[in-house]
Amino acid sequence: MRRDREAAGRAIGPARQAGAVRQHRRVVWSLIGLKVAGDVLCSRRSHELAIVGAIMAAALAHQARENQAQMLARLIAWDRRQRQALHRRLPARPGRRRTGSD
């Protein structure tokens, strides 16, 4: 009976060790990450870089919105021209009035 337990313990042992090693690595990397984050937060240069990055991101977002509005205005104007050209090419159908808004 005791031998069976020892054999079972040996079979489970490496798996438990691997899990403990993984957990230890995770803890070590977490501590390293916390140390690096602490150093970055205490650095004046990193603060300046973060502020400049935030300003640049806001400026790029504003420029992207403006560009999107211009592209939409161009698309609407193109669509309007295409519709007008199509209406000029189509013959008037009986029973339907041609209007400028169609």
N, CA and C of each residue as an Amber inpcrd file, in Angstrom:
protein
   306
   0.8260000  -1.1830000   0.0000000   0.0000000   0.0000000   0.0000000
   0.8750000   1.2520000   0.0000000   1.9270000   1.2250000   0.8190000
   2.8110000   2.3690000   0.9070000   3.5650000   2.5880000  -0.3990000
   3.9450000   1.5090000  -1.0440000   4.6530000   1.6260000  -2.3180000
   3.7460000   2.2720000  -3.3800000   2.4660000   1.9300000  -3.3550000
   1.5300000   2.5110000  -4.3070000   1.4530000   4.0310000  -4.1090000
   1.4230000   4.4600000  -2.8570000   1.3630000   5.8930000  -2.5730000
   2.6420000   6.5870000  -3.0170000   3.7860000   5.9560000  -2.7730000
   5.0640000   6.5490000  -3.1940000   5.1330000   6.6370000  -4.7120000
   4.6690000   5.6100000  -5.3750000   4.6750000   5.6170000  -6.8410000
   3.7420000   6.7110000  -7.3650000   2.6030000   6.8640000  -6.7450000
   1.6680000   7.9060000  -7.1610000   2.2700000   9.2820000  -6.8850000
   2.9590000   9.4290000  -5.7580000   3.5940000  10.7010000  -5.4160000
   4.6880000  11.0570000  -6.4040000   5.4600000  10.0510000  -6.8310000
   6.5100000  10.3110000  -7.8260000   5.9020000  10.6950000  -9.1700000
   4.7910000  10.0970000  -9.5180000   4.1590000  10.3980000 -10.7980000
   3.5940000  11.8250000 -10.8050000   3.0850000  12.2550000  -9.6690000
   2.4940000  13.5900000  -9.5860000   3.5730000  14.6400000  -9.3290000
   4.6650000  14.2770000  -8.7120000   5.7160000  15.2100000  -8.3130000
   6.2130000  16.1190000  -9.4200000   6.6570000  15.6150000 -10.5770000
   7.1660000  16.4920000 -11.6350000   6.1100000  17.4820000 -12.1370000
   4.8750000  17.0550000 -12.1950000   3.8210000  17.9590000 -12.6520000
   3.6470000  19.1010000 -11.6550000   3.7000000  18.7650000 -10.3710000
   3.5770000  19.8090000  -9.3570000   4.7860000  20.7430000  -9.4020000
   5.9640000  20.1840000  -9.6270000   7.1610000  21.0120000  -9.7060000
   7.0720000  21.9560000 -10.9000000   6.5900000  21.4660000 -12.0280000
   6.4720000  22.3060000 -13.2140000   5.5030000  23.4570000 -12.9490000
   4.4110000  23.1720000 -12.2680000   3.4550000  24.2280000 -11.9220000
   4.0840000  25.2430000 -10.9840000   4.8700000  24.7820000 -10.0280000
   5.5210000  25.6920000  -9.0850000   6.5560000  26.5470000  -9.8030000
   7.2630000  25.9550000 -10.7580000   8.2550000  26.7130000 -11.5230000
   7.5610000  27.7950000 -12.3440000   6.4430000  27.4260000 -12.9790000
   5.6870000  28.4020000 -13.7710000   5.1940000  29.5460000 -12.8900000
   4.6940000  29.2040000 -11.7180000   4.1950000  30.2310000 -10.8080000
   5.3500000  31.1300000 -10.3450000   6.5070000  30.5260000 -10.0630000
   7.6680000  31.3070000  -9.6330000   8.1000000  32.2660000 -10.7450000
   8.1290000  31.7730000 -11.9890000   8.5040000  32.6300000 -13.1170000
   7.5160000  33.7960000 -13.2570000   6.2480000  33.5000000 -13.0990000
   5.2260000  34.5350000 -13.2080000   5.4250000  35.6070000 -12.1410000
   5.7290000  35.1800000 -10.9280000   5.9560000  36.1280000  -9.8360000
   7.1970000  36.9720000 -10.1190000   8.2580000  36.3290000 -10.6000000
   9.4940000  37.0560000 -10.8960000   9.2480000  38.0990000 -11.9790000
   8.5890000  37.7160000 -13.0710000   8.3080000  38.6640000 -14.1570000
   7.3740000  39.7770000 -13.6970000   6.4510000  39.4570000 -12.8170000
   5.5580000  40.4950000 -12.2780000   6.3530000  41.5040000 -11.4590000
   7.2640000  41.0180000 -10.6450000   8.0870000  41.9280000  -9.8390000
   8.9950000  42.7820000 -10.7200000   9.5580000  42.1810000 -11.7660000
  10.3910000  42.9500000 -12.6960000   9.5520000  44.0290000 -13.3740000
   8.3530000  43.6630000 -13.8110000   7.4550000  44.6390000 -14.4450000
   7.0960000  45.7770000 -13.5120000   6.8260000  45.4510000 -12.2470000
   6.5140000  46.4940000 -11.2630000   7.6930000  47.4240000 -11.0340000
   8.8870000  46.8690000 -10.9960000  10.0930000  47.6780000 -10.8070000
  10.2960000  48.6280000 -11.9850000  10.1490000  48.1010000 -13.2060000
  10.3120000  48.9350000 -14.3960000   9.2370000  50.0240000 -14.4270000
   8.0050000  49.6540000 -14.1190000   6.9190000  50.6400000 -14.1030000
   7.1870000  51.7220000 -13.0640000   7.6700000  51.3330000 -11.9100000
   8.0040000  52.3130000 -10.8670000   9.1020000  53.2530000 -11.3080000
  10.1380000  52.7110000 -11.9710000  11.2320000  53.5530000 -12.4610000
  10.7300000  54.5210000 -13.5300000   9.8680000  54.0450000 -14.4040000
   9.3370000  54.9010000 -15.4690000   8.4820000  56.0070000 -14.8750000
   7.6490000  55.6800000 -13.9130000   6.7740000  56.6870000 -13.3150000
   7.5520000  57.7370000 -12.5260000   8.6900000  57.3750000 -11.9940000
   9.4840000  58.3330000 -11.2210000  10.3650000  59.2050000 -12.1080000
  10.4950000  58.8630000 -13.3790000  11.3880000  59.5770000 -14.2710000
  10.6970000  60.7920000 -14.8860000  11.3460000  61.9520000 -14.8260000
  10.8020000  63.1710000 -15.4270000  10.7410000  63.0290000 -16.9430000
  11.7360000  62.4140000 -17.5090000  11.7820000  62.2440000 -18.9660000
  10.6110000  61.4050000 -19.4580000  10.2540000  60.3700000 -18.7280000
   9.1240000  59.5430000 -19.1450000   7.8220000  60.3250000 -19.0430000
   7.7150000  61.2100000 -18.0560000   6.5290000  62.0620000 -17.9420000
   6.4230000  62.9700000 -19.1640000   7.5590000  63.5700000 -19.5520000
   7.5610000  64.4470000 -20.7230000   7.1740000  63.6710000 -21.9820000
   7.7180000  62.4820000 -22.1260000   7.3920000  61.6670000 -23.3010000
   5.9190000  61.2900000 -23.3170000   5.3660000  60.9750000 -22.1590000
   3.9440000  60.6150000 -22.0870000   3.0650000  61.8070000 -22.4510000
   3.4330000  63.0030000 -21.9900000   2.6500000  64.1970000 -22.3030000
   2.7290000  64.5050000 -23.7880000   3.9240000  64.4610000 -24.3510000
   4.0880000  64.7080000 -25.7860000   3.3180000  63.6610000 -26.5890000
   3.3810000  62.4140000 -26.1660000   2.6410000  61.3520000 -26.8570000
   1.1390000  61.5810000 -26.8080000   0.6370000  62.0250000 -25.6620000
  -0.8040000  62.2930000 -25.5430000  -1.2160000  63.4530000 -26.4400000
  -0.3900000  64.5040000 -26.4980000  -0.6970000  65.6420000 -27.3690000
  -0.6910000  65.2040000 -28.8320000   0.2950000  64.4060000 -29.2050000
   0.3700000  63.9260000 -30.5950000  -0.8220000  63.0450000 -30.9320000
  -1.2170000  62.1920000 -30.0150000  -2.3680000  61.3180000 -30.2690000
  -3.6410000  62.1360000 -30.4420000  -3.8150000  63.1690000 -29.6200000
  -4.9960000  64.0300000 -29.7510000  -4.9830000  64.7740000 -31.0750000
  -3.8080000  65.2710000 -31.4850000  -3.7070000  65.9870000 -32.7600000
  -3.9920000  65.0580000 -33.9320000  -3.4670000  63.8530000 -33.8750000
  -3.7240000  62.8870000 -34.9570000  -5.1940000  62.5000000 -35.0200000
  -5.8270000  62.3540000 -33.8730000  -7.2550000  62.0170000 -33.8560000
  -8.0760000  63.1530000 -34.4540000  -7.7150000  64.3990000 -34.1210000
  -8.4210000  65.5570000 -34.6690000  -8.2390000  65.6230000 -36.1860000
  -7.0190000  65.3980000 -36.6430000  -6.7390000  65.4210000 -38.0790000
  -7.4870000  64.3040000 -38.7980000  -7.5740000  63.1510000 -38.1860000
  -8.2970000  62.0350000 -38.7970000  -9.7820000  62.3540000 -38.9220000
 -10.3720000  62.9930000 -37.9040000 -11.7860000  63.3890000 -37.9760000
 -12.0140000  64.3990000 -39.0940000 -11.1160000  65.3870000 -39.2160000
 -11.2420000  66.3720000 -40.2840000 -11.1240000  65.7070000 -41.6540000
 -10.1670000  64.8190000 -41.7890000  -9.9630000  64.1180000 -43.0580000
 -11.1920000  63.2810000 -43.3920000 -11.7630000  62.6450000 -42.4010000
 -12.9550000  61.8190000 -42.6300000 -14.1190000  62.6940000 -43.0780000
 -14.2780000  63.8740000 -42.4810000 -15.3530000  64.7810000 -42.8730000
 -15.1520000  65.2560000 -44.3110000 -13.9170000  65.5850000 -44.6850000
 -13.6340000  66.0090000 -46.0570000 -13.9210000  64.8920000 -47.0470000
 -13.5190000  63.6820000 -46.7080000 -13.7640000  62.5430000 -47.6050000
 -15.2580000  62.3000000 -47.7600000 -16.0120000  62.4220000 -46.6900000
 -17.4550000  62.2300000 -46.7630000 -18.0970000  63.3160000 -47.6230000
 -17.6530000  64.5630000 -47.4830000 -18.1890000  65.6560000 -48.3090000
 -17.8810000  65.3980000 -49.7820000 -16.6710000  64.9270000 -50.0870000
 -16.3260000  64.6060000 -51.4770000 -17.1870000  63.4810000 -52.0170000
 -17.4090000  62.4670000 -51.2040000 -18.2310000  61.3330000 -51.6300000
 -19.6610000  61.7750000 -51.9030000 -20.2110000  62.6250000 -51.0440000
 -21.5800000  63.1140000 -51.2430000 -21.6620000  63.9370000 -52.5320000
 -20.6570000  64.8030000 -52.7640000 -20.6470000  65.6100000 -53.9890000
 -20.5330000  64.7180000 -55.2190000 -19.6830000  63.7000000 -55.1660000
 -19.5320000  62.7670000 -56.2980000 -20.8490000  62.0410000 -56.5650000
 -21.5050000  61.5790000 -55.4970000 -22.7750000  60.8710000 -55.6470000
 -23.8290000  61.7860000 -56.2640000 -23.8600000  63.0420000 -55.8310000
 -24.8120000  64.0070000 -56.3830000 -24.5580000  64.2090000 -57.8790000
 -23.2950000  64.3450000 -58.2780000 -22.9670000  64.5040000 -59.7020000
 -23.3610000  63.2710000 -60.5070000 -23.1160000  62.0840000 -59.9230000
 -23.4590000  60.8510000 -60.6340000 -24.9700000  60.7470000 -60.8360000
 -25.7330000  61.0980000 -59.8100000 -27.1970000  61.0480000 -59.9360000
 -27.6990000  62.0350000 -60.9770000 -27.1420000  63.2390000 -60.9760000
 -27.5620000  64.2400000 -61.9600000 -27.2430000  63.7800000 -63.3680000
 -26.0700000  63.2040000 -63.5710000 -25.7020000  62.7010000 -64.8950000
 -26.6300000  61.5650000 -65.3090000 -26.9890000  60.7060000 -64.3800000
 -27.8890000  59.5970000 -64.6780000 -29.2730000  60.1140000 -65.0510000
 -29.7590000  61.1080000 -64.3320000 -31.0830000  61.6660000 -64.6240000
 -31.0940000  62.3630000 -65.9840000 -29.9790000  62.9720000 -66.3630000
 -29.9250000  63.6170000 -67.6730000 -29.9430000  62.5900000 -68.7970000
 -29.3490000  61.4220000 -68.5710000 -29.2920000  60.3860000 -69.6050000
 -30.5980000  59.6180000 -69.7310000 -31.3440000  59.4930000 -68.6430000
 -32.5830000  58.7070000 -68.6820000 -33.7020000  59.5080000 -69.3380000
 -34.4680000  58.8540000 -70.2000000 -35.6240000  59.5530000 -70.7560000
 -36.7030000  59.6750000 -69.6800000 -37.5120000  60.7090000 -69.8000000
 -38.6000000  60.9020000 -68.8360000 -39.6300000  59.8070000 -69.0530000
 -40.0470000  59.1490000 -67.9710000 -41.0610000  58.0850000 -68.0730000
 -42.4370000  58.6990000 -67.9330000 -43.3850000  58.1760000 -68.6980000
 -44.7350000  58.7130000 -68.5520000 -45.3030000  58.3860000 -67.1730000
 -46.0610000  59.3200000 -66.6390000 -46.6840000  59.1020000 -65.3340000
 -45.7820000  59.4350000 -64.1650000 -44.5660000  59.8130000 -64.4360000
 -43.6490000  60.1520000 -63.3370000 -42.9980000  61.4900000 -63.6420000
 -43.0520000  62.3730000 -62.6780000 -42.4590000  63.6770000 -62.8970000
 -40.9770000  63.6260000 -62.5730000 -40.1950000  64.3230000 -63.3460000
 -38.7610000  64.4390000 -63.0480000 -38.5660000  65.6370000 -62.1470000
 -37.9250000  65.3910000 -61.0320000 -37.6240000  66.4920000 -60.1150000
 -36.1230000  66.5580000 -59.9240000 -35.6530000  67.6710000 -59.4680000
 -34.2110000  67.8380000 -59.2650000 -33.6890000  67.0890000 -58.0620000
 -34.5700000  66.6870000 -57.1500000 -34.1040000  66.0250000 -55.9230000
 -33.9640000  64.5270000 -56.0890000 -34.5460000  63.9150000 -57.1350000
 -34.4330000  62.4730000 -57.3300000 -33.0850000  62.0650000 -57.7770000
